[in-house]
Amino acid sequence: MARIPRFTRHDQPTVYHIMSRTALDGFPLQDTEKDHLMAIVAKLCKIYFVDLLGFCLMGNHFHLVVRVNPSDGLTEKEITERYKLLYGQEARIIPCQIEDFSNRLTNLGSFVKDIKQGFTKFYNKRKRRWGTFWGERFKSVIVQEGETLVNLLAYVDLNPVRAGIVDKPEDYRWSTLGYLVQRGNRDGLIDLNLGMHEWNEFNSSEIIRKYRQFVYETGAVRGRSQELEDRSQKSGVRSQEKERRGIDMKIVEKERKRNYRLSRVDVFRHRCRYFTDSGIIGSKEFVSEVFDGVKHLLDSKNERRFTPVSGVGGVYSMKRLVGAVGG
């Protein structure tokens, strides 16, 4: 049976919800694998004319919410810059390649193919194996911006809560809220729209606060459904409601009282998780001293920058640590 053609639009910016599962048993995407997959997505979002609106990387599948921009209106300079990002600053694109390359960099299928092939090469080399990693072809759904988009993003962010991995969505580092809160949207990876532009909200802090509120309230509804399910089981009356986990109502009530604003304690707690990711952390003098003693062990010959950890006076990191946003 022939495959059903994928629904895509090429004449205007279009939002897609992308889903893909592994072909392997269990949960092959562990922390290291998720970090690498996330790095591949981040790199390709800079190369392709694609905006990352949201994501969640789970143990055996991933969700991406992206806006693919059309090739119409792209300048030769923009295309050349992306070509060099992909092939190196010394690479030169010839005129007859420009149209084909611009079409590639605005193609949903090419974008996902590069993600999946890049990760498969990494995984197979790491595990010393051969063969496919991903299952059937990826699924994609065209999504309307505005209310539909914010509902979709909330659904994606609540994946680890529904799976029982975390109690709060921002506690999961490989998701939209986790990246915004724990990494401060490092390098501007996520387009801070979050479905709020349709309501004329363009202040980044307010967008994140309102989005957190929406996710929590959505998760709370699902949590109440689970409470009803638990009560029905105790009473012996089987509920037709599918079993679903949600955010504990005590957590939701606490966030409501704070109007969904992140406190300094929250910011520091999440930032602490990344202290172990740094090569060196301490005072500026300490970091500089230690770095001078170990820099010969590093492959990179570039001078490392020591970045102050915002919100923690006098603490610096050899590896960039970013404060949370939206507080």
N, C-alpha and C positions, 0 to 999 in steps of 0.2 A: 504494500500500500504506500502510495506517495505521501511525503510529508506535507502537512498543511503549511502554506507560506506564512512566514513570520510577519506580524503586523508592525510595520515601521512607517515613519513619515520622514521625508527628506527636505521638505520645503519650509519648515519652521522648527524652532526649538521644541523638543518633545521629551517629556519625562517618562522613563521606563522603570518598572520594578523588575529586577533581574534576580532569578533564583537558580541555583545549581547545586546538585548533590554529588557526593563522591560515589565511586563504584565499589569502594572497599567496605568491609564489615567494621562495626564498632565506630570509634570516634578518632580517626587518624589525624584530625586537625587539633593538635595540642598547642601549648603556648608558643613554642618556637615556630611551628607551622603557621599559626595565625599571625604572628608578628611578620613573618616573611610575606604571607599573602597580602597583608595590609600594606607593606612596603611596595609591593608590585602594583597594587591599585593606586597608591599615592603617586608613584612614578608615572604610570600611564595616564592618570588624570591631568598631568602637566603636559603630556605629549599630545594626547587626543583633545579635540575640542569638546570636552565633556566636563560637566559640573557635577561633583559628587554632593548629593543632597542628604544622603543617609546610608547607613550600612549596619550589618550585624554578621559577624563571622562565628558560626557555631562549630561544634565538633565534627559534624558530618555534612554540613551544607553552608552556603552563604547567601545573604541578601544584599543587593546593592540597589540604591535608588539614585538614578542619574538623569541629568538633562543632557541630551545629545543635541548639539547645535549644528545647523546646516552649513554646507560649504559656500552657499551664496553669500557674497559680501566679504569673504576672507581676502586679505591682501597677500601679495606675493611675499612681503616681509614676514607676516605672521606664519605663513607656511614654511618659509625657509628657516625661521627660528625653531619651529617644531622638528624640522628635519635634522637640524644640528643637535637638538636635545636627544633624538633617537640614535643618531649615527656618529655623534661627536662633532666638536666645534670645527674641525678641519674638513668635515664633509661638505661637498658642494652638490646642490641639486641642479639638474639641467632643466631648461624650460619645458621640454616635452614631458617631464615627470610631474610637473606641478599639479596638473588637474587630477591625475591618478592618485597622487599622494594626498591631496586635500580631500578627495572622496573617501580614501581609506580612513583618514583621521576624523571623519564625521560619520563613520559606519558603526552601528551598534555591534554587529557580528564580529567585525575585526577587533574591536575593543575587548570584547569578552574572550575571544579566541586568544589574544595575546596574554590576557590574565591567566587563563587556564593552562596554556602551553608553558608559559614562564614558570608557573608554580609546579607543574608536573616535572619539568626538568630538575628543579630544585629538590623536590621530594624524592624522585627516583635516585638522584645522586646521593642524597643524604641517607637513604635507606638501602642503597645498593640493590636496586630492583629495576625491572623493566616493565613496560606495559602502561596501560591507561590508568589514570587516577580518578577522573571524573566519569560520572554515569552518562545517562542520556543527555541529549543536547539541552542547553539551558532554556529555561522558560522566561518569557518577558511579557509584561503587561503595560500598555500605554496608560498613563495616569494623568488625570486632569489636575492642574494646579489649584491651590486654595484648599477648601475643606476636604476634598478627597485625598489630597497629598498629605495633609497633616494627620489624617486618620491612618493612612498607610504607614507613615513614619513612626507613629506611635505603636502600631502593630509590630513593626520590625524591631523597635527598641524594647518591646516587652517579651521578645523571644526568650532571653535568658531567665526572665522572671517566671514565665510559664513553664520553663524546663526545670525550675527549682534550683538553678545554679546560684542566683543572688536574690536578695530581698528587695533591693532597689536597683532600678535600671542603670543608674550612673556608676554602680559598683562593678559593672562589667566593662572591661577596658576596650573590648573589640566591638564597640557599637557606637552609634551616633552620640548619645548622651555621655557614654563613658569617655569618648575622645574629647568632647567639648569640656567636660568637667575635670577629667584627670590630666589631660594634655593641653588644655587651653586652646584647642583647635590649632595645633602646631602647623606652621607653614600655610595656614589658611586652607587646609585640606577640604573642609566641609563648607559649602556655600551656605552662608547664614541666612537662608530664606525660611526653611522649616515650615513652609506653608503659610507664613504669617504676612507676607507682602500683600496678599489679597485683601487683608484687613488694614492696610496702610500702616503697618508696624515695621519700621526700618532701624530702630535702635537695637543694636546687637544684644545688649544686656537684657532688654525687655523681651526680645524675641526668645531668648533662651529661657527666661523665667516663665513666660507664658506657655512655651512648649513643654517645659517640665510639668507645669500645672496640668496641661492637657493629657500628657502621658500618665501622670499619677491618677487623675480622675478616671481615665479610661481603664487603667489597671485596677482601680478600686471597684469599678463595676464588675469586672471579671472576678475579683476577689469575693464580692458579695454572692456571685453566682456559685462559687465554690462553697461558701458558707451554707447556702440553701441546699446544695448537694449533700453536704455533710449531715445537715439536719434531717434530710429525707432518708438517708441511710440509717440513721439512728431510729427513726420512726418506723422503718420497715417499708416505706413507700418509695418505690424506685422513681427517681426523677428522670425526665427526658433530657435534661440539660447535660450536655457533654462535659465531662470532668475537665476543669481548667484551673490553673493556679493564677493567683493575682497578687497584687501588692497588699500586704497586711494593712487592715484599716487603721491600726494604731499608728503606723508609719505615715499613712495618708493624712490622718488628723493632725499629726505633728507638723507636717509640711504645710497644711492649710493655715495653721496658726502663724507660720512664718511667711505666709504669702508666697511660698515657693522660692524664697531667696536663699542663696547659699551663704552660710556663715563662714567666718574666717576659720573656724574649727573644721568645717567640712572641707574647705579648700586645702588646709594643711594635712588633714587625714589622707586625702587622695594623693597629694603631692608626695607624701612619705612613701607611698608604694613605689615610686620611681627613684627613690634615693639609691636603691640597690642597682639600678640600671646605669648609674653614672660610673665613669672610670675612677674619678676622684671627687670627693666632696668635703668641704670644710672652709676655713677662712681663705681669703684670696692668697695670702702669703703661703699657707700650707699647700694649697692646690698647685701653686706655681713651683714650689720647692719639689714636691713629689713628681710633678710632671717633668721637670728637668732631669730627674733621675731615671725616668722610665720611657722617655720619648723615643729612645733608640729601639725600643721593642715594637714600635708602631710602624705599619707599612706606609702610612701617609706622611709626607714631608711637609704638609701644610701646617702653619702655625695654629695651634688649638686656641680657641677663645674660651675664657673663663666667664661664665654667665652667672650673675647674681640670681639667687632663688628668690623671686618676689614674695614678699610677705614674711620672710624669715631673715631678720637683720644679720648682716655680716656673713652669710653662708653663700658659698660659690660652688659651682659644679663645672667639671671639665666638659661634661656632656650637657647640652642645653636642657634645662628644665623649665617648663612653661607653667605659669600660674593659671588657675581656673578663671573662666569668664562667666559673666552672668550673675555675679554675686551682688 
